[in-house]
Amino acid sequence: MSFAELQIEPEYRSLTTDVAKNFYIPVLKEAILYQRAVGFFASSVLAQISEGVESLAENGGKIQLIASPHLQAQDMEAIEKGYQKRDTEAVQKVVRGALLRELNAPANDMEARHLDLLVNLIAYSCLDIKIAMVKSKSAMGMYHEKMGIMEDREGNQIAFSGSMNESGNSLVNNYEAIDVFCSWKNDFERKRASAKSNAFRRIWNNEEQQMEVLSFPDIKEEMIQKYRLTKGNPRKPKKVVKEDIVVTQFAPLPTTEPKIPETVHMRDYQNQAYENWAKQNYCGIFDMATGTGKTYTALAAICKLYEKLGKDLVVIIVCPYQHLVEQWKTDIEAFGMKPIVCYSASEQKDWKKRLKHRVNWYQFGSTHHFCMVTTNATFSTEYVQDLLKRLKGNTLLVVDEAHNLGSENLQRALLPNMKYRLALSATIERHGDEEGTQALFTYFGEKCIEYTLEDAIRNEMLTPYYYYPIVVTLNEDELAVYTELTRKIGQMIAASPKKHGKVKLSEAAKSILIKRARLVAAASGKIEALREAIEDYKDKNHMLVYCGSASMKDNDYVEGKPSDDEMRQIDAVTHLLGNQMGINVAQFTSRENAQKRKQLISSFDEGVSIQALIAIRCLDEGVNIPSVDKAFILASSTNPKEYVQRRGRVLRLYRGKQFAKIYDFITLPIALDDISCYAEEDIATARSLAKRELARMIDFARIAENPFEVDSLIYEIKNAYGIKEDILEDECDE
């Protein structure tokens, strides 16, 4: 079929028509020559025109591409100096470096296949590329003209020009248009098509006086090594089962191999963790403080096990939240793997199909490796569990924040057919849940390493900190409610059954405990205490105010949905700091999506437009804000797992950050000066909260830079409340 038999429109607008389907694909199927001049070239265009490009190659056709590199200011200066000295080798070197910068890792499986096609087109001489730059009297600039010419076997030409770049973004996301001229339609269009063809020819042959056109620098080998997955000659026809356009034009994507990047150097304690894991038959627990490299230690262990097993290993990685899955995905790709990303909102919409295929391929011996990363919720679904139960052979289960899988519901998802097992956690012991903790040790094995916050600070993996507890007391109304709730809890504990000497609380009792915890977290006196504490920092930046009325163990906790109590507190803090004190603040809650969070963190790091972030839950959910050097913790859990994690995230290293300051708002039911006026019965009711708050104070102060400043307050609280234990433990499971 010739171009003349096709229905070609005079204009295509990207958001009102499918340009790839209606123009590129049918035209390139019939073409033997495709000449394209663009501003910048991105291989993602092949997502839209892959069928046409492959057909052109199978026809014995040729693609000629003129593109401009993304030149930085120093690049253009170096190029200008090179031409002044007639040093073409220096110019080529600069251009080569600019192009190499653009060789980014593929974003997903589909893009990897498109890059594979691109380098095969280059390798088999189907695609030639030249680099164009514009010369002027003062400097060397980038070439931005956008035009294209296609030619069929009968000599018919189609020329087009406009604002559309050769990138998937131009074809899909931006509102852009191209004008099209067909040489066979009329004299006007013939002349326009001929003019475009002649213009391209002059540029290609470096005949334009105001331009400099270079042969494509010798980076073909780098491109092929980075992107080539298959070695099929694009000129050889392939049989394709057409389930849908684009995706099914390619063979199944071969997975790349787990490999420790050359830029990653493991520390001694990380290597020792792996050695101990290997001695335990590759089952065990990495108990490592937040910020000490659990993720990289685990990924390096995966790579070493993969090599040990003769490159035969299925890797299943599970973590609590969707945004953590995305963080893991980035790190996994840095270690050479292309994971299937499995959760409800995954960009890989067909993840279920991908996972099913990979499981089948592994079982049939068609592949010896694949990696998936998923959330706790998706991992525990019937669909995923049924698929993974079919796996036999070398399977590795890696669980991040593994303490979560000690819950009764998630324990059932710990599959017995996982031959190798690795649990990651900063606090593997579950607070008040010996059974859940023991279940984790039974399944994963013993600890391979225990690397504490103290170890990390001593070895300069985390920042030292100063600890400043600030005492806040309940007002009269709050104390009355607290006393009544405590009375009810006591009655329920007395009536609750015991198991292995431990009280087993009912759901009703847990609900009242949570209500009491929220009352303490939202104590009204904290707002005024915060005003006084932050007054000296009004002109400073990198401050975090941590709110949050509830524990991550709340029955009604939903990821991405703050409670009403939490929002009341965060709004009150925002009003105080932003409206009354004139501090530039922003709320940072689980309602913000990943992109918004990145923007907020970037502005916060700069320290100009945002001085303070007012946050809920972010330190529990794995969000890292390392530039924080002053933290005001209004609501702090009595669960060591949670407050240890929160502290660790505040202590992450950051340029220029020599130490951190932590202001911890300690809530006591009765003021120290007033407690002598209360009856022993009332003091006994208040004592349990004082003991829990003291336990956290002692833990924070123990490794702070200023422990002696806190000791006097600890002694005063102990003395006032009649707390005699050296080791403070809550008397019931909360």
Secondary structure, DSSP 8 states (H G I E B T S, - for coil): --GGGS---SEEETTTS-HIIIIIHHHHHHEEEEEEE-SSB-GGGHHHHHHHHHHHHHTT-EEEEEE-----HHHHHHHHHHHHTT-HHHHHHHHHHHHHHT----SSHHHHHHHHHHHHHHHTTSEEEEEEEEE-SS-EEE----EEEEEETT--EEEEEES--BSHHHHHTS--EEEEEETTT-HHHHHHHHHHHHHHHHHHTT--TTEEEEE--S-HHHHHHHH------TTS------SSTTGGGS-----------TT----HHHHHHHHHHHHTTTEEEEEE-TTS-HHHHHHHHHHHHHHHTTS-EEEEEEESSHHHHHHHHHHHHHTT---EEESTT-S-TTHHHHHHHHHHHHHHTS-SEEEEEEEHHHHTSHHHHHHHHT--SSEEEEETTGGGGGSHHHHTT--TT-SEEEEEES--S-TT-HHHHHHHHHHH-SEEEEE-HHHHHHTTSS--EEEEEEEEE--HHHHHHHHHHHHHHHHHHHHS-EETTEE---HHHHHHHHHHHHHHHT-THHHHHHHHHHGGGTT---EEEEE-SS-TT-TT-BTTB--HHHHHHHHHHHIIIIIIS---EEEE-TTS-HHHHHHHHHHHHHTSS-SEEEEESTTTTT---TT--EEEESS--S-HHHHHHHHHHHT---TT---EEEEEEEEESS-TTTGGGS-HHHHHHHHHHHHHHHHHHHHHHHTSS-HHHHHHHHHHHHHHHT---SS---SS--
